[in-house]
């Protein structure tokens, strides 16, 4: 009997709306009470974020090595990082935690090099595409009832 109630269209839409509303509330709560400092925020207001530790994600690419650090490009902006680049080389994608300084550079605390990043992305996408292919080969999605039905 429980499945009959969930199969009704109105109940399903109420459930979907409730879950989406919960997701929106959780995202709002996280942004409001636990904001993540980004490099862009620090560059927009350097005095406010001077001395704060930030995380720079894997979209940061090493474009130049220097004697006392390296230069990284992230989201179209270039900035200097002071510290030991360890095993990072030109063209590597890096993830790091660093201290932002109002003079426009970062002081490196921790660095992780993402070796073979593009290969990992391609390898992880292939199984997902295979599963989607097999799913839509066997089932079709009914938008009106919001469920998958087996093809006959």
C-alpha positions in Angstrom: 0.0 0.0 0.0 2.9 2.3 0.7 4.0 2.2 -3.0 0.6 3.1 -4.2 0.7 6.4 -2.3 4.1 7.2 -3.7 3.0 6.4 -7.2 0.4 9.1 -7.2 1.5 12.1 -9.2 0.7 14.7 -6.5 2.5 12.9 -3.8 5.6 12.6 -5.9 5.6 16.3 -6.8 5.2 17.3 -3.2 8.1 15.0 -2.3 10.3 16.5 -5.0 9.4 20.0 -4.0 10.2 19.3 -0.3 13.6 17.8 -1.2 14.5 20.7 -3.4 13.4 23.2 -0.7 15.5 21.3 1.8 18.5 21.5 -0.5 18.1 25.2 -1.1 17.8 25.8 2.7 21.0 23.9 3.4 22.9 25.8 0.7 21.7 29.1 2.1 22.7 28.1 5.6 26.2 27.1 4.5 26.7 30.3 2.5 25.4 32.5 5.3 27.1 31.0 8.3 30.1 29.2 6.9 31.4 31.2 3.9 34.4 29.8 2.1 37.0 32.4 1.5 38.2 32.3 -2.1 41.2 34.0 -3.8 38.8 36.2 -5.7 37.3 37.5 -2.5 40.8 38.3 -1.2 41.8 40.1 -4.4 38.6 42.2 -4.4 39.2 43.4 -0.8 42.9 42.9 0.1 42.8 44.9 3.4 39.9 42.9 4.8 41.5 39.5 4.1 45.1 40.3 4.9 46.7 37.4 6.8 43.8 35.0 6.3 44.5 31.4 5.2 42.7 30.4 2.0 42.4 27.3 -0.1 43.2 27.4 -3.8 41.6 24.6 -5.8 42.8 22.4 -8.6 42.1 24.9 -11.3 45.3 26.7 -10.4 48.0 26.1 -13.0 51.7 26.8 -12.5 52.9 29.1 -15.3 56.3 30.1 -14.1 58.9 28.9 -11.5 60.9 31.5 -9.6 63.8 31.1 -7.2 61.7 31.9 -4.1 58.3 30.5 -5.3 56.2 30.3 -8.5 53.4 32.1 -10.4 50.0 30.5 -10.7 47.0 31.3 -12.9 43.5 30.7 -11.6 40.2 31.8 -13.2 42.0 34.1 -15.6 44.0 35.9 -12.9 47.7 35.5 -12.3 49.3 35.7 -8.8 52.6 35.0 -7.1 53.1 32.3 -4.5 56.1 32.5 -2.1 57.4 29.1 -0.9 58.9 25.9 -2.1 57.2 24.5 -5.2 58.4 21.0 -4.2 57.8 18.7 -7.2 55.5 21.1 -9.2 56.6 21.8 -12.7 55.4 24.1 -15.5 51.9 23.3 -16.6 50.9 21.3 -13.5 47.6 21.9 -11.8 48.0 22.4 -8.0 45.8 22.6 -4.9 47.2 24.5 -2.0 46.5 26.3 1.3 48.2 29.6 1.7 48.2 32.9 3.6 47.0 35.9 1.6 48.9 39.1 2.0 47.5 42.5 1.0 50.6 43.2 -1.2 49.1 40.7 -3.7 51.0 37.5 -3.0 50.3 34.2 -1.2 52.6 32.5 1.4 52.5 28.8 0.8 51.5 26.5 3.7 50.7 23.2 1.9 50.9 22.2 -1.8 49.5 19.2 -3.6 50.2 18.6 -7.3 47.4 17.0 -9.4 49.5 14.8 -11.7 47.6 13.3 -14.7 44.4 15.4 -13.9 43.0 15.2 -17.5 43.5 11.5 -17.7 41.6 11.0 -14.4 38.7 13.1 -15.7 38.4 11.1 -19.0 38.7 7.8 -17.1 36.0 8.7 -14.7 33.6 10.0 -17.4 33.7 6.9 -19.5 31.9 4.5 -17.0 29.3 7.2 -16.3 28.5 7.5 -20.0 28.3 3.7 -20.3 25.8 3.5 -17.4 23.7 6.3 -19.0 23.7 4.6 -22.3 22.6 1.3 -20.8 19.9 3.0 -18.7 18.3 4.8 -21.6 18.7 1.7 -23.8 16.5 -0.3 -21.4 14.3 2.4 -19.9 12.6 5.6 -21.0 11.8 8.5 -18.7 8.2 9.7 -18.3 8.2 13.4 -17.6 4.6 13.5 -16.7 4.9 10.9 -13.9 8.5 11.6 -13.1 9.7 8.0 -13.3 11.5 5.5 -15.5 9.5 2.9 -17.5 10.8 -0.2 -19.1 10.8 -0.1 -22.9 8.7 -2.8 -24.5 
